Structure formats: C-alpha cells, structure tokens
Amino acid sequence: MSGDAFIVGFGETRHAPTRDDANTTELAYEAVSAALADAGVTLHDVTAVVSASLDFWEGRTISSMAVNEIAGATFKSESKISADSAQALAYATARLKTDGEGLIVVVTHCKESQADPHIIDLAGFDPYYHRALDPDETVIAGFQAAQLGYSLDERSRVVAAGRKNSPWLAPLSAADVAASPETSSPLHALERAPRMDGACAVILTDGATAKRLGRPAVRVAGSGTTTGSYWLDRDLTSANDLTVAFSRALESAGWSDAPDHVELTTPYAHQALLFARALGTGGVEAFEDGTISPAGGQFAGRPGVVAGLSGVIYAVKALQGTSNRALCHGTTGLLAQSHHVICLEGA
Amino acid sequence: MSRAVAGVAVGQTHHASRRTDVSMPEMIREAIDRCLDSRGLRIKDVDAFVLGNMEMFEGINYVEQWMSDALGLAGKQVWKLNNGGTVGASTAITAYNLIASGYHDRVLCVGFEKQSEGSTQSAITTVGDPIWERAVMAGAIGNFAAMTSVYVNESGATAEQAAKVAVKARRNACNNEYAHLKLPNITVQEVLDSDMLAYPVRKLDMCPSSDGAAAVLFAAEDDAKKLSPRPAWVHAAVVAHDQQYMGDSPKRLAEMRSLIEARTKAYKIAGITDPVKELDVAEVYEPASYAELAMYECLAFCPKGGGGAHIDAGVSEMDGELPVNPSGGVLSTNPVGATALIRVAEATLQTMNEATGHQVPNVRRALATGYGGNAWTDLMILGTERL
C-alpha cells in the first residue's frame, strides 16, 4: 500500500438549517473529534491539516483561522482550500504522497444560516457589468433551467428523491416541490438545495499507518478538477467541465469506466439532471433508484462547501469492507463553474 | 518516493499603490505573460494553476472563476488558496506538493492583490474571533504595534536599528525594476521623523499598500532542467502554525514560535547548521522594520536579542555575509496575495542568477518566508543542487 492514501476515519455533525447551539469552531470540532475517535487516534497523532471553507460564507477573511487549532495544526501545517471540500481531500492526498507518510485531518465547515445569500451571490458577479443590476444566483439558475427545458415533474422528483432518505430533514413529495413558490421562472423555491449549517472531517493516512490502526480503510484512488468559463453567454446547457474533471479523475485512478456508486453535489434540481447526463449515469430514475446520491445528496441537507466531503463520507461508509468503487463530486460557484471529482476504492 | 521539483521561471508586475491603467485580470496577465514568455511557453504548456488571493480584500467572491476566461484558465485544473499574508508562499508549497506527488508536471503559481480597489484593513479586521478579538482589532497596524512593543521591551532593539532596516529596504528597491516604494535618498533620521502610526511603529517603518501580481512556474526533474539553465530546486518546503488567539502567545514577535518551528524543520531537511554561512541570500516577509530584526533572531541568523546588533554589523546589507531582501522586501512592495510569492520569486531569481540589477553573486542557496500575523509561517529553501 506504499505511496497510497487511505481514509481511516470520518466524522460528520448533525446538519440543520440553523445550528445556533455551536459556533464555527465548536461545529468543526464536533466533526474532527468524531473523525479522530473513529480512526482511533488523537490530535497528537496529526501531522498536517487541510481545510476547506469560503470566506464570504464565513464572514471572516482567512476563515481557517477558526479551525486550525482544533484540528491539530498547532506547530504543524494547515493548508486552506477556497473551494468545495472534495478538492481539499485531493490536495491532502497529494501532500501525503509527497511526504510518503503522515496522518492528515481534512476538515470543512459552513454555517449558511449566518450569511445573507444575496449579498454573497452578488459579490460573485462581475463587478463592472453585472453587479449594478443586483442579481443573485437564483436569477441565473432560472435562466439556465429555462434553457435546459427539464420538466417541473422531473425536477421535483429529483428533490423528492433526495429528501426521502435525509437523516436531517423531513421528507418532501414531488407535489410539495412543485407547489412551492416560484422564485425565478421556471424555478420553484424547493428546487434549490436547502441552506444548512454543518461540518465534516476525514482522517487520511498512509498504507502502513492504516494497517497499524486496523480500521476499515478506503483508498483515494484518483481525482480530477476543472474550472470552467465564467460569462453567461457560454453554453449553459452543457456541463462539459464536469465531464473533463470526471475524465481526469478516471485517468488518474486508472479506471476505464464509472463505478455504480456516484455521489453528486447538486445545488439545483435541473443541475442534478444536467450533471447526471454529463456523467452518463442516467436521468431522474437514477436519483430515485439510488444509483446517484443514495443518501439524498445536497437535497438531503449537505451544506455548501461541506457537500463534497459529506458525499465522500457516505461513500466511505458504503465501501468499507468491500472492494467496490465510488465516485464523489463537489462543486463551487454561482453556476457550478468548478468541479472536483474523487475516486474511492474499498481496500 | 516523491519527485524533485524546481522553480524555473518568474514574472511579476510593476507594483504601485494604484495600477489604474489595468483591471485586475489584466494586471495578473502581466505577471503570467512575463513568467511564461521568459521560457517561450504559453498557457497551454502548463498543467495546473494555483491561485492565491484574499477575496474579501477586493470584495470578489469566487474570484478565480470570475477571471477564468481573462487569464486563459477556462477548462484548466485550478486550485484556489486563501490564507492571508502567507498565501503566496502557500501557492508555491502547494505547487511543490502537487508536482512532487506526481499529480501534475508543471504548475504555475499566481499571487495577486489590487488593494486600491478594495478595503484591505476592513477585511483584516474580520480575521479575529468575532466575539473575543474583533472589537479590539483594527487592521494590521495596531495589532502589529502591540506585538512590536513587546519585542522592543524583550530585545532592547532601538528605533534607530529598526530605521536602518527601513532604509536598507527602500534603497535596495531602487535596484529592482518592479519594486513599488523606491527612496534612494532616505535616511535613518527621516524614518525616525516620519508620522507615528501606532507606537512604536512610524509610517516609514511600515510596508506600503500595493497593487500587483507575481507568477512562478514550477516543474519536475528533467523537465525543469530543460526549462531553465539553472533551476531553483526545492530543498525544503515547510508550513507551521502557532495558536490563534493573541493571548495564548503573548510574546508573538519577540518569540515567533511558528517561524522558529518552521526554520528548525527546514534547516534539518536541508542539512543546514550555520545559516549565515550556508545560505547565500534571504527574502523574508517583513511587514514592518522591527519584524525583520526579530526574524534575524528567529531564523538563527544571530543570537536571541541580537537582531539590532545584526543590522548594525551590516550582515544583511547587499555586500554583507547574508544579504536580506535585495529586492527591497515587503517594506517596498506589498500586494498582499502576491507578497509571499514575491519572496519565493526573488529567491528563485537569485538561485537562477537572473535577479537583474540586484543579483547577489554566487548564490547556491536561498531562503524565502511567508508571514501570517505571527501565527502562520511558510518557509522554502531553494538551491542550485538537485537533492
């Protein structure tokens, strides 16, 4: 197992629309302490930390300042990725392979309840030409949904399939989604994944340490990332950047095709259908039969930025003790311009 | 077994307090194009990009996505970092890890900040804990002055000795085409007579606020040798943190524990036991004159408490035994997201023997640091020998 990176522990908070019982540091520690306990290690065993958070959502510049101490980075290294946490896992894997050994905490956190989504969205728009129009993400998501043309029935069923298995939120029917208020035509409010508070952490280590710990390990077999074009006059009906990230991940893992288990991060219902099409994994039925995001994905209540690593944790649970494979995805941006894909393999 | 990695090309902008002649993407292209043009390369020849910037400084969320078309990055593998003053050096260390591990072959690091279009000090105030710290933190200067008072009290360093650092930086900057603050006739007395910002830090003791960008290309093994006649091989790349709360580390500048930790690890990796003799040049991230004195001590360039005597002896001058900041340093140029990468860029140039106008003769090994409010240190050692 030399030169490989293995996930040997994970922790996830209770995600909720508002976690006002914990501040950001406490929330992250809830995930980190659970991950350490799961791996059978302590903060003293940590050799490095990689975090993922977005400053605008945290209301704090250099937002990893809130978590590097509780993740074990004192007098050690902490690196912060400003993107979905799937990319942080990819970077942690590179770090581990460079050093050849170590035990890295990958931690991600977001309290979407503490931010004003409109202000944050607005800051993501071009400051010269777009911002003065006071747009937000919903407006351009509606623009994209209109171009894609998926029916309200299809979109609503995707959301209902996600909520069906949510550990954090009550189930919703497709009729509930379709009956929710219109936001930006043709979108309805419940087609947007819910804003949530939560944190996740995984413990990544080398083969020898994984063997010594004796925990069920899952290998990070490969990864790929792509940042796409920004301007809205691009082809919004294509998710080619996801396809490219997917191909890069498969190539780095040495896989010839996609595995059966796929965890997608999908801010909107129509994007879920678009991403599934880009990966060649089917349509709305793939969400309903559990081929894609069997635990419900982002519609089940995975917070933004945290969603990628939350999907990884669910895949790890499914892969432990097997030799199966899974593919996990994270995305960042106003219209999901950046995609990060991780390949996992039961060890 | 990780791969050998080297810095092979460097580009930077002409730094200034206001680059009103360019937009932020245009400014960054200036650095990228200079870097790639120096080796006859194009964007398509690079495998991945690591970008460093603080989004809240300019108020642009997902800034790397906003610029993806303008920078030619659409469809590329982009890694975005954001960790304060250290971020530029962090892009370089990330590039090192991505190449050493075999993830990518050629990685371009880009650091940038256009402070004239934002409000850096407002954003820096948010860095503190919102309940315990933010109400008593107001930007970088007050925070730094408190730490400096402790350092002065502990070390006995004088205002005159700190002023010598300020003079050295602005005079060295005159030999660097790209530096922002060039003051050829500056004197120690002029520094001592400059406005008091927050005791004991005076205006000329402090770094400027700059617009600018830097880019450094890293490559692996034989590819590095093809790209540069004299690659700057990475001998050590270390990151170390201190505890975050000010009260947990009261001495801060007097005892920069993250810097001491980082240099101890880096010197061990690189086999350095006598840094003044075994290093040939250092580019350190000194946000204020007093900080460079403290850094001499923490980098073991001199004994503890000897920072003032070290500048008095001229060791860190251009003709000294170990020149520090021949580029003019942060005291002359400070586009925050690029500042630490400029340290790595200058160390790379010195190692490649390409620091036009401010080249130190016969550089075999160079040190570069990134600084994040005393709580965060990035440190790289580059050398002409492939280890």
Interface residues (C-beta under 8 A of the other chain):
Chain A: G3 N23 A48 L54 D55 F56 G59 R60 T61 I62 S64 M65 A66 N68 E69 A73 T74 F75 K76 S77 E78 S79 K80 I81 S82 A83 Q87 A90 Y91 T93 A94 R95 L96 K97 T98 D99 G100 I120 D121 A123 G124 D126 P127 Y128 G224 T225 T226 T227 G228 S229 Y230 W231 D241 V244 R248 S252 T332 G333 L334 Q337 S338
Chain B: M1 S2 S23 M54 E55 M56 F57 G59 I60 N61 Y62 E64 Q65 W66 M67 S68 D69 L73 A74 G75 K76 Q77 V78 W79 K80 L81 N82 N83 G84 S90 I93 T94 Y96 N97 L98 A100 S101 G102 Y103 A123 I124 T126 V127 D129 P130 I131 V238 V239 A240 H241 D242 Q243 Q244 R257 S258 E261 G372 A375 W376
